[in-house]
Amino acid sequence: MREGKDLILATKPFANEIRSRSWFHLITTLGLLILALSGTLVLPYFLARLAASIFAGLVIVRTFVIYHDHQHHTILLHSKLADAIMTVFGIYILAPTSIWKRSHDYHHKHNSKLFSASIGSYPIATRQKFEQMSRKERRSYLFTRHPLTILAGYLSMFMIGMCLQSFLSSPKKHLDSLLALVLHFCGSAAVIYFLGWQAWALFILIPFSISCCMGAYLFYAQHNFPGVTFNDNEDWCYHEAALLSSSFMMMSPFMNWVTANIGYHHIHHLNARIPFYRLPQAMAEIPELQDAKTTSLRIREVIACLRLKIWDPQLKRMITLREAAALKTPAYKVAGPQPLGFS
């Protein structure tokens, strides 16, 4: 059984893009997105327009994962055309490159560390830390991880987290975050003015609500699931964080297409330079990657993930609020401050 550096080296043969495949996936996905969004405006029947709107939301998820790969320098590196397309898409989806790349790179370097800022990830508090929080701090912590906050990812994670908070924290660094918000609101106002509220709901509200909610949940559940492991900084190691703190989310072939294989998240964290379309191949050919911690999009497992709130260092697992109340006893090591947003 390979582990550590040997296991990472075993993934290297898959960390090479096939340029033609990268362009094929990008162009066909963008084409489908344009067709679906156009369908929300021009199809003759409301139900057909609604179906196009829902499909557009799903295709945005796929496009975002392709954008995410590009930001890792995994695909289409050194292509000015791809850079331009991805910059525009980042602004369109309210996750501009300045904040997305910086926060996501930080997440990869510090995934599952208890004593790091929650930049690019959901905050994690130990049980003792949670017990020592003020009521206001608890409300803020639980609000960030609340199912309704994740459901409203369009507003909470993308408008506020990615755009507003990043711009307010560093206006010069994140001017594209302000630009994304201004263009989004101006575009929404234009659609409402010229085409009406129904067109706005189908062309913008529904696709963005679906894609942002799915994005927020996928990011949550891939690192907050039964069996996940968190460690003190001194006990943290990169390959264990990838394999023990990132899930393999089992999905249907259609949902694997929609999410561009982001469910193979443990492999992505082990080597972010593997293109999304080669992740299944890497798992199939490397036995050590097949014994992964899993979750899925089944309702029971979604609920199980959403109920987890606090890390218990003694039990070495995430626990629910009910379990935390039952276990309210003297404490263990306290995690450091947990900032709630991007900076």
Number of C-alpha atoms within 10 A of each C-alpha: 6 13 12 12 10 10 17 15 13 16 20 13 9 17 20 13 18 14 11 10 13 18 14 12 16 19 13 12 18 18 12 16 22 13 13 24 22 16 21 29 19 12 14 10 9 14 11 14 22 20 15 24 29 22 22 29 29 24 26 25 24 27 27 22 19 26 23 21 21 20 22 17 15 21 26 20 14 9 10 10 10 17 16 11 14 22 18 14 20 23 20 15 21 29 24 25 22 17 25 21 17 15 19 18 17 17 20 19 12 22 25 29 23 23 19 20 22 24 20 25 22 20 21 29 23 24 28 21 20 21 17 13 13 10 11 9 12 16 12 13 21 17 14 18 19 16 16 12 18 24 19 18 24 26 19 19 25 24 21 18 22 29 27 21 21 24 22 15 13 11 14 9 13 22 17 23 28 22 16 24 22 12 14 18 11 12 14 18 15 13 18 15 11 10 12 12 15 15 19 21 19 24 26 20 17 19 27 26 19 22 25 29 25 21 23 21 21 20 19 17 24 24 25 28 26 20 17 22 21 26 19 16 13 8 8 16 16 17 19 18 24 21 23 17 25 31 27 23 21 16 17 10 10 9 16 17 16 20 24 23 25 26 27 25 26 30 28 22 23 22 22 19 21 25 25 27 19 15 24 14 11 21 18 11 13 13 11 15 20 14 10 19 19 20 22 20 16 11 9 9 16 15 13 16 23 19 20 20 25 23 26 22 19 11 8 13 16 27 19 17 15 11 14 19 11 9 12 11 11 8 15 13 13 17 19 14 15 18 15 20 20 23 20
